[in-house]
Every structure is written in C-alpha cells, then in structure tokens.
Amino acid sequence: MAYQSGFREGLFEGQTIFVPGGGGGLGRCIAHELASLGARLVLAGRTLTKLQRTEAEIVADGGVVLGCHAVELRDEAAVIDLVSRVIELHGPLHGLVNAAGGQFPSHLENMSLNAWNAVLHNNLTSYFLVAREVYKQCMRERGGSIVNIGADYESGMPGMGHNGAARAGLSNFTFTAATEWGRSGVRVNCVIPGFIATTGLDRYPEEDWDALASIDRKIPLGRHGTAAEISAMVVFLMSEMAAYVTGADFRVDGGMHNGASSFVFQPAEARNVKTFNGFHRDEPPELLRP
C-alpha cells in the first residue's frame, strides 16, 4: 500500500526538498507524501535512527531519500555547514519544510531561563537559521518555497508561554521573510496545526491525557485532526498551484480558533464529519486508542 495523496502523481518530479524534522510526527508524514509525489528528499534532525527509519519506509514504498543528516539545528555553525553539505552532496534545493521543534508544559512563574531559551531556540531560532542559510546558499539565486510548521499563539498559550512566544515569533518571521525574499522568487508560509492525533501527544504528562483526549469538545468539527490533513496543506503551499500565495498563516485546526460554543450556543453531537487520512503508515497516539 502507498500513500493515498489527493494530489496528482508526479507533482514534485525532479525537485529536491529539504525536511528538517522528518524523523517523526508531522515531519515524517509530510516527507512520505512529498516522496509519493515524486520529490527527492533530504532529511535532517537530532536523532539519526529516527531519520533512517523514515528513509527506510519511503524507500520501501518506492520513494527517494538522498540523505539523512544528524545535526543540532540550534547551532549556527552547524546549520551553515549542514546546508552547505546538503547542497554539495544533493544539489540545489527547490523546497524547505521546517518541521523540527519541541516543547514541554511549564508555568511562567516556574520557568527557568534555560527552559525559556531551549524552547525559543527549538521553535524559532532553528527555523530562522535553516531558512536563512537555504535562502543565502541556494534560493536567493534560484527561487523556491519554504513552509514553516507553527502553532496557534493568538490567544496566548497558558502553561506553555515559551512555546507561544516562539510560535508568535515564527509567524512574524514568516511574514518578514516573505516580503524580503519575494523578489527572489521565494515564497514563505506558515501552517498552524490544531490538535493532531500523532504520537507526539503521548509525550505530555499522563495527568494531561484526559484533557487532551477530550479537547474535541472545543472543536467545531468535533474531532482531532490527522497528520495527513496537515501534510495536504503543506503540499499545496509547496506546489506550483500556490504560486501567488506567500507571507500567510494557514490554520488547520477544525475551527478551534473560533471555539465550538458560546453563552447562547451549545453544539449538538457531531455528525456527517469526514476525516482525511491518506497516510498508510499513520500511528495514532496511545491516549486516543479505545
């Protein structure tokens, strides 16, 4: 069985796309769909074994992974060298999907400076460094598309203020980069997922699992999203069909940013709600399993 993408076969034929964070979660799913549509992939992240797992899966499905690179994406010198090596080894890059990152719950009053800096570096600095180097070393002369994977920050992020600050910065960086790099033919956009049913949910403390599992009550569509639904938006933004789309946030959250109820409206039970999941190797989180 192969990835069941809704996009046309060969959409990215002849293109090389760089996916930092392709070893797991949303990045793994996005890498699979891009490969199924003909892209040649280069994967990067901290843990080589995770990257190699994604590579083995894609190759088994008939796709192409040009290389896997283990690197600390928060280290400027390491990122400069990484992008240089990637281009030297694999040729020019047509696209970049910034999907690496990580966060953890912490109240502001208890948050150390190290904790604050760690999440800002994970979810903002690393994205900036990779995008800057891809632009300077390749896309400035050739054009291309960059998609950052963010998170909804607009109502604050109580319990994870460091992540909210980083994601707000990421969206602002997206807008700025799109303006500064637009005349070079580089489009930059940001996808903002809602609560997506990946194994990443299992990394939260078990005392939070009930709240995470029942979050669907706050979502107008009444369910968690799938990784394939995020990937579909990324694929569109990376494609030629989005040639006039840049400098924007795109929420894929089932309408959660609007809320599911108000003091004069309570939602009925969900019905007629459809789910798209073309990812044939999807792994649901333990906390959502029956």
N, C-alpha and C positions, 0 to 999 in steps of 0.2 A: 504494500500500500504506500502511496506517495502523499505529499502534502496536497490538500484539496483547496488550492487557491482559487479565488474568484476572478483573478486577473488573467490576461491572455498569456499563453505559453510563449516563452522567449522574450518577455518584456525587457529583461536586462541582459540579453545576449551580448557578449563582448564587453561587458562592463565589470570593473573590479570595485568592490565595495568593502570598506573597512568597518568592522563591527567591534569596537571595544565593549566588553561586557557580554560577548557572545557565548560565554560558557554556561549560562544558566538563566532561568526566569524568562523575562520578556525578550532579552537579547538572543537567547537560544532559539525561541520561536521565530523571531524576525529573521535570524540567519537562515533558518530552514526554509522560510517562504521565499526569501530572495534567491537562495540557491535553486529552489524548484522552478524559478522563473528565468534561470539562465545566468545569474550573476556568479562571478568568481569571487570567493570570499577570502578576506584576511581577518583573522580573529585575534583579539588581544584581551588580556586580563591578568589578574594576580596569580591564578591557580592554573598551571599548565594542564593538569589532569582533567579539569572541567572543560577546558578548551578542546582538548584532544577527544573527549567524549562526544562533543558536538560535531567535531570534524568527522569522526568515525561514523556517526549517524548519517551525516549529509552524504558522505562518500558511498555508504551502503545504499542510499536512496538514489544514487546516480548523479549527485551534485559535485561541485568542485570547490575545495578549500585549498588555497595556495599556500597558506602557512598559519601557524599558531605562535603567538609571541607572548611570553610571560613577562610582565613589566609592572612597576609601580607607577600608575598613571598620575599620581600626585607630585611626582618628582620631575621638575622642569627639564633637567639634563637628560633624564631617562626618556622622556617623551620626545624631545628633539632628536635623540639618537634613534628611537623606535621608528618614527615617521620616516627618517632618512633611510633606515634599513629596509622598511616596508617598500618604499618606492624603488630603491636599488634592486631588491630581490624580486618584486612582483609587478613593477611597472607603475604607471600613473593611476591615480585613484579617481573614479568617477563619482563616488558617493561615500559619505560617512554617516553612520548611525551611532551616536553617543549613547550607549545603553548601560555603561558601568555605573556603579554607585552603591550606596548603602547607608542605612541609618538605624537608629535604635531609640526607644522611648526614654525620655528624661524630662523632668520638670525644670523650668528655667532656674528656680531658686537652688536646685541641687546640682546644676550643670557646671562641670569644671571647664576651664578654658581649653584644656586638651580635648574634651568631648565636643565642645563647640567647634573648634578648629578642625577636628577629624571629619565631622560631617560636612562642613563647608568645603573642605578640600576634596572629599569624596564626590560631592554632588554639584559642585560649581567649579572649583579650580581645575580639576582634572578635565572637565568638559571644555573649559576655555583653552587649556594647554593643547589638547589634542586638536581642537578645531583650528586654533591659531596656526599650528605647525602644518596641518594639512593644507590650509589656505596658502601660507607662505611658500611651502616647498612644492606645491603642485597646483592647487585650484586657482591661484591668482592668474596663472597663465592659461589654464585650460577650462575653467568653469567647473561646475559640479553642484551637488545637492548635499546639504547637511541637515540631519534631523536629530534633535536632542530629545531624550525621554525625561520629562519633568514630573511634577506633581502639583496638585491644586493648592495654592497658597493664599488665595484672595481673602478668605475669612480667618486668616491666621491658622496656626497649627498647634493648639494647646497640647502639651505633652510631648511635642517634638519641635520646639521652636527653632532649634538649629537647622532642622530639615526645611521648615517653612522659609527661613531666611535664605537658605541656599537655593531653593527652588524659585523663589521670587527673583533672586539674582540671575538664575539661569534663563528665565523668560526675558528679563531685561537685556541680558547679554544676547539672546537670540534676536531681539528687535534691533539692537545696535549693529550686530554683525551683518544682519540682512541689509541694512542701509549702507554700511561702509563697504561691503563686498559685492553689492548688487551689480555695479557696473563691470565687474569682472565675470559676470555670468554665474555667480554663486548664489543659490537660494538657501536660506536658513529658516527652519521652522521648528516648533516645539510641540510634541504630543504629550498631553496630560492625561494619564490613565486615572480611572476611578479605582474601586476595589476589585482587583482582578484575581481570579482563582488560580494562583500559581503556588508552588511550594514555598515561595518567599513569605507567605502568611504564617507558615509554621514556625518561622524564626522569632516571632513575637512571643513574649512570656505567656505561658499557658493560662494564667489568670485573665488574659485578654481574649482568649479564643472564643468564648461565648459572645462577646460584643462584636468580634469580627465576623462570626458566623451569622449573626442576626442583623448586620448592617443593611441587609437587603430591604428592611422595613423603611429605611430612609431614602430609598432609591425609587424614583417614579416607575421604572421598568421592573422593579421588584426582584432583582437578582444581581449576583456578582457577574462581572464580565469575564471574558476568556482572553487568553494571550493572543489568540488568532484575531480577535476583534481590534486589539491594539496594533498588531502587525499589519492588518489591512490598511489602516490609516497611514502607517509609516510607508508602506509600499506605494500608496497613491502619491504621497508627498515626494518620494524619491523618483517618481516616474515622470516621463515626458508629458503626461496629462496634467501635471501640476506646474507647468512651465511659467504660469503667471501668478503663482502662489508663493509668497515669501514674507518673512517677518511677522508670523502669527502663531498664537497658541491654538491648539485644537484639542478640546476636551473629548475624551471617550470614556464617559462615566455613567451612562444610563440616565442622565439628567440629575444626578445627585447634587450638583452645584445649585440647582433651583429648589431642592427639597421636595419631599413627597407629600407633605401635608401642611395645613395652616390651621389657625383657630376656627376657620369656617369651612374647612375641607378635610375629610379623612378618606384615604384611598380605600377602594374595595380590594378584594383578593385579586392578585394578578391573573390574567387570562389572555390568551392569544399572543403571549410574549414569546418571540422567537430568539433563538441563540445561534450564533455562527461559531463553529469550531472546526476549522479545516486542518488543524494541527494533529496529524496522525500519531504523534509521539507525546501528546499532552499528558502532563502528570498533575492531577488535582491535589490540592493540599489536604493533609490529613484532617484538619479541623472542619472541612466541609464534606467529608465522607460520611455516608449513613452509618 
